[in-house]
Amino acid sequence: MTTESPRWFKSSYSNNGGDCVEVAANLADPHGVVPIRDSKTSDGPTLGIPVGAFTAFVTGIKTGEFGTV
């Protein structure tokens, strides 16, 4: 069992606008999940997204699968 702590980071595209999510990708390999949390509530709940699902989501964003806002 690993006791590694999450290293949270935001995208460089966030511009500190406040409406951001943070991910702790350092836990993907040892745990098979990518923890995600609301950057405005760092002591709040986190979601543990399976690595495959997170990878598919990021790929979909990069390829424009979800459209634009």
Secondary structure, DSSP 4 states (H G I P E B T S, - for coil): ---PPP--B--TTSTT-S--EEE-GGGHHHHSEEEEEETT-TTS-EEEEEHHHHHHHHHHHHHTTT---
